[in-house]
């Protein structure tokens, strides 16, 4: 997915639910801070989104521009309507959101996760693709290991899980 495609999803999702602000919590939120992110991070054709003030409307997004929709067939991308509980995020993440707002979003706002918050959330999810995603973020120097360590410490998870994530970071 490209930045222009994410902007299209922001525009479409906000129009569907008649809400001004959309939150992007998945891997494609990297496009907020890095509009030209490395191609290795842009393999997904889906953006995980929800309306900031009305997450209960996420199903409308999923139904209209979700997987298997005419939107996906036509544009080759889609939005996954999710909720705020989808991603486990570090304390204070809302204060660090990266805003996308321009003519391509119809001046609607897409809030993307700050890259360190995204990386901490990915590590917490713990899927193989998430480890690889964070490894690329680190190798491309898009995130600082020290800041990521701080974000891991701010995750609302048990200390043993935090220790496992920190040990992984130390090995990488």
C-alpha positions as CSV (number, residue, x, y, z in Angstrom):
1,X,0.0,0.0,0.0
2,X,1.2,3.5,-0.8
3,X,0.6,6.7,1.0
4,X,-1.8,7.8,-1.7
5,X,-3.8,4.6,-1.3
6,X,-3.9,5.0,2.5
7,X,-5.2,8.6,1.9
8,X,-7.9,7.1,-0.3
9,X,-8.9,4.7,2.5
10,X,-9.0,7.5,5.0
11,X,-11.2,9.5,2.6
12,X,-13.5,6.6,1.9
13,X,-13.8,5.3,5.4
14,X,-14.6,8.7,6.8
15,X,-17.3,9.3,4.2
16,X,-18.9,5.9,4.8
17,X,-19.3,6.5,8.5
18,X,-19.7,10.3,8.2
19,X,-17.0,10.9,10.7
20,X,-14.1,13.4,10.4
21,X,-11.3,11.4,12.1
22,X,-10.1,7.9,11.4
23,X,-7.5,5.9,13.4
24,X,-5.1,3.6,11.6
25,X,-3.6,1.0,13.9
26,X,-2.1,-1.6,11.6
27,X,1.2,-1.8,9.8
28,X,0.2,0.7,7.2
29,X,0.1,3.4,9.9
30,X,3.9,3.6,9.2
31,X,2.9,5.7,6.2
32,X,1.9,8.6,8.6
33,X,5.5,9.2,9.7
34,X,7.2,7.8,6.6
35,X,5.1,8.5,3.5
36,X,7.9,6.8,1.4
37,X,8.5,3.9,3.8
38,X,10.7,1.1,2.6
39,X,8.9,-1.3,0.3
40,X,9.5,-4.2,2.7
41,X,7.1,-2.5,5.0
42,X,4.3,-1.9,2.5
43,X,3.4,-5.4,1.5
44,X,-0.1,-5.4,3.0
45,X,-3.1,-4.4,0.9
46,X,-5.2,-3.8,4.0
47,X,-5.4,-0.9,6.5
48,X,-6.8,-1.6,10.0
49,X,-9.0,1.4,10.8
50,X,-11.7,2.7,13.0
51,X,-13.6,6.0,13.5
52,X,-12.0,7.8,16.4
53,X,-15.2,9.0,18.0
54,X,-17.5,6.2,16.9
55,X,-15.5,2.9,16.8
56,X,-18.9,1.1,16.9
57,X,-19.3,2.0,13.2
58,X,-16.3,0.0,12.2
59,X,-18.5,-2.7,10.8
60,X,-19.8,-0.3,8.2
61,X,-16.3,0.3,6.9
62,X,-15.6,-3.4,6.8
63,X,-18.9,-4.0,4.9
64,X,-18.4,-1.2,2.4
65,X,-14.6,-1.2,1.6
66,X,-13.5,-4.4,3.4
67,X,-11.9,-7.6,2.1
68,X,-13.8,-9.0,-0.9
69,X,-15.7,-5.8,-1.5
70,X,-16.0,-4.1,-4.9
71,X,-13.7,-1.5,-3.5
72,X,-10.9,-4.1,-3.1
73,X,-11.7,-5.6,-6.5
74,X,-11.4,-2.2,-8.2
75,X,-8.5,-0.6,-6.2
76,X,-6.6,-3.7,-5.0
77,X,-6.6,-2.4,-1.4
78,X,-9.1,-2.6,1.4
79,X,-9.9,-1.4,4.9
80,X,-10.4,-3.7,7.8
81,X,-12.8,-2.2,10.3
82,X,-11.4,-2.8,13.7
83,X,-11.9,-1.5,17.2
84,X,-9.6,0.3,19.7
85,X,-9.0,-2.9,21.5
86,X,-7.4,-4.5,18.4
87,X,-3.9,-3.3,19.2
88,X,-2.2,-3.4,22.5
89,X,-0.5,0.0,22.7
90,X,1.9,1.7,25.1
91,X,0.7,4.2,27.6
92,X,0.4,7.7,26.1
93,X,0.0,6.5,22.5
94,X,-2.8,8.9,21.7
95,X,-0.6,11.9,22.5
96,X,1.9,10.7,19.8
97,X,-0.4,10.0,16.9
98,X,0.8,11.2,13.5
99,X,-1.8,13.2,11.6
100,X,-2.5,12.8,7.8
101,X,-4.8,15.6,6.5
102,X,-4.7,17.0,3.0
103,X,-6.7,17.4,-0.2
104,X,-6.3,13.7,-0.9
105,X,-8.1,12.8,2.4
106,X,-10.8,15.4,1.5
107,X,-9.4,17.3,4.6
108,X,-10.5,14.4,6.8
109,X,-8.0,13.2,9.3
110,X,-6.2,9.9,9.5
111,X,-4.3,9.4,12.7
112,X,-1.5,6.9,12.4
113,X,0.5,5.3,15.2
114,X,3.9,6.8,16.0
115,X,6.4,4.3,14.7
116,X,7.8,3.3,18.1
117,X,4.2,2.7,19.3
118,X,3.5,0.7,16.2
119,X,6.7,-1.4,16.7
120,X,5.8,-2.1,20.4
121,X,2.3,-3.2,19.4
122,X,3.7,-5.4,16.7
123,X,6.1,-7.1,19.1
124,X,3.3,-7.6,21.6
125,X,1.1,-9.3,18.9
126,X,4.1,-11.7,18.4
127,X,3.4,-13.1,14.9
128,X,6.3,-14.0,12.7
129,X,5.4,-11.2,10.2
130,X,5.3,-8.7,13.1
131,X,8.9,-9.7,14.2
132,X,10.0,-9.3,10.6
133,X,8.3,-5.9,10.3
134,X,10.0,-4.5,13.4
135,X,13.3,-6.0,12.3
136,X,13.0,-4.0,9.1
137,X,12.1,-0.8,11.0
138,X,15.2,-1.2,13.1
139,X,17.6,-2.1,10.3
140,X,16.3,0.9,8.2
141,X,16.8,3.1,11.3
142,X,13.2,4.2,11.3
143,X,13.0,3.6,15.1
144,X,15.5,3.8,17.9
145,X,16.1,0.7,20.0
146,X,16.2,2.8,23.2
147,X,12.9,4.5,22.5
148,X,11.4,1.1,21.6
149,X,12.6,-0.3,24.8
150,X,10.8,2.5,26.7
151,X,7.6,1.8,24.8
152,X,7.8,-1.9,25.6
153,X,8.1,-0.9,29.2
154,X,4.9,1.2,28.8
155,X,2.9,-1.7,27.4
156,X,0.0,-2.8,29.5
157,X,1.2,-6.4,29.7
158,X,2.7,-8.6,32.4
159,X,6.4,-8.1,33.3
160,X,7.4,-11.5,31.9
161,X,6.1,-10.7,28.5
162,X,7.9,-7.3,28.6
163,X,11.1,-9.1,29.5
164,X,10.7,-11.5,26.5
165,X,10.2,-8.6,24.2
166,X,13.1,-6.7,25.6
167,X,15.4,-9.7,25.2
168,X,14.3,-10.1,21.6
169,X,15.2,-6.5,21.0
170,X,18.6,-7.0,22.6
171,X,19.3,-9.9,20.3
172,X,18.3,-8.0,17.2
